[in-house]
Structures are given as structure tokens and as C-alpha cells.
């Protein structure tokens, strides 16, 4: 009975050691995969951010040019619209 118990304990210890080594290997593998995925995600996010920023700058430039053209083509209307907007904002602020 003692010999059988000793053999079983040896086998359990061996299995536990193998499990420990397998877990260490798995942990390293998961860490490497996570780092690779994080780098890829970071690169994709940076690319998309740069594209969005470029699009925003382009849209802002187009809007500014259009506004300048509209103001130059219709200065009286622009002055009237600005004055009207000022009156509306003043009235709203006076209500408070």
C-alpha cells in the first residue's frame, strides 16, 4: 500500500510540475499575442485619428473659404445676419 501511494504521489507531483510548466508557457504566449495585438490596434487607431484630423482640417478650410466667399459676395446680407444674430443672443441673455 505504501509503495502504491508513493508512486501515485510521484505521479501527481510530476503532473503538477508539467501543469506548472504548461501554464508558464501559455502565459508567455498569451502575453506575446496581447502585445502584438495592442501594437496593431495602436497603429490602426493612430492611422484613423490622423485621417480624421486631416478630414477635419480640410472640412474647416473649405467651410472658411465658403464663408469668406459668401461674405465678400453679399456684405450687406452678412452684416444684417450678424446683427440679427447679435440681437437674438442679447435677448436670450437678457431673459436670464
C-alpha positions as CSV (number, residue, x, y, z in Angstrom):
1,X,0.0,0.0,0.0
2,X,2.8,2.4,0.8
3,X,4.6,1.7,-2.5
4,X,1.5,2.4,-4.5
5,X,0.8,5.6,-2.6
6,X,4.4,6.8,-3.1
7,X,4.1,6.1,-6.8
8,X,0.8,7.9,-7.1
9,X,2.2,10.9,-5.2
10,X,5.2,10.9,-7.5
11,X,2.9,10.9,-10.5
12,X,0.8,13.7,-9.0
13,X,3.9,15.8,-8.4
14,X,5.1,15.1,-11.9
15,X,1.7,16.1,-13.3
16,X,1.7,19.3,-11.2
17,X,5.2,20.2,-12.5
18,X,4.1,19.6,-16.1
19,X,1.0,21.7,-15.5
20,X,3.1,24.5,-14.0
21,X,5.4,24.5,-17.0
22,X,2.5,24.4,-19.4
23,X,0.8,27.4,-17.6
24,X,4.1,29.3,-17.8
25,X,4.4,28.7,-21.5
26,X,0.7,29.6,-22.1
27,X,1.1,32.8,-20.1
28,X,4.1,33.8,-22.1
29,X,2.3,33.0,-25.4
30,X,-0.8,35.0,-24.3
31,X,1.4,37.9,-23.3
32,X,3.2,38.0,-26.6
33,X,-0.1,37.8,-28.5
34,X,-1.6,40.6,-26.4
35,X,1.4,42.8,-27.0
36,X,1.2,42.1,-30.7
37,X,-2.5,42.9,-30.8
38,X,-2.0,46.0,-28.8
39,X,0.7,47.3,-31.2
40,X,-1.6,46.6,-34.1
41,X,-4.6,48.3,-32.5
42,X,-2.5,51.3,-31.5
43,X,-1.2,51.6,-35.1
44,X,-4.7,51.4,-36.5
45,X,-6.0,53.9,-34.0
46,X,-3.3,56.3,-34.9
47,X,-3.9,56.0,-38.6
48,X,-7.6,56.5,-38.2
49,X,-7.0,59.5,-35.9
50,X,-4.6,61.1,-38.4
51,X,-7.1,60.5,-41.2
52,X,-9.9,62.1,-39.2
53,X,-7.8,65.0,-38.3
54,X,-6.8,65.6,-41.9
55,X,-10.5,65.4,-42.9
56,X,-11.5,67.8,-40.2
57,X,-8.8,70.3,-41.2
58,X,-9.9,70.0,-44.9
59,X,-13.5,70.5,-44.0
60,X,-12.7,73.5,-41.8
61,X,-10.7,75.1,-44.6
62,X,-13.5,74.5,-47.1
63,X,-16.0,76.0,-44.7
64,X,-13.9,79.0,-44.0
65,X,-13.3,79.7,-47.7
66,X,-17.0,79.3,-48.5
67,X,-17.9,81.7,-45.6
68,X,-15.3,84.2,-46.9
69,X,-16.7,84.0,-50.4
70,X,-20.3,84.4,-49.2
71,X,-19.4,87.4,-47.1
72,X,-17.5,89.0,-50.0
73,X,-20.3,88.4,-52.4
74,X,-23.1,89.6,-50.1
75,X,-21.6,92.1,-47.5
76,X,-24.9,93.7,-46.6
77,X,-26.7,90.4,-46.0
78,X,-23.8,89.2,-43.9
79,X,-23.9,92.4,-41.8
80,X,-27.6,92.1,-41.4
81,X,-27.4,88.4,-40.4
82,X,-24.7,89.2,-37.9
83,X,-26.7,92.0,-36.4
84,X,-29.8,89.8,-36.2
85,X,-27.8,87.0,-34.5
86,X,-26.5,89.5,-32.0
87,X,-30.0,90.8,-31.2
88,X,-31.2,87.2,-30.7
89,X,-28.3,86.3,-28.4
90,X,-28.7,89.6,-26.5
91,X,-32.5,88.9,-26.0
92,X,-31.8,85.4,-24.7
93,X,-29.2,86.7,-22.3
94,X,-31.4,89.4,-21.1
95,X,-34.1,86.9,-20.1
96,X,-31.8,85.3,-17.5
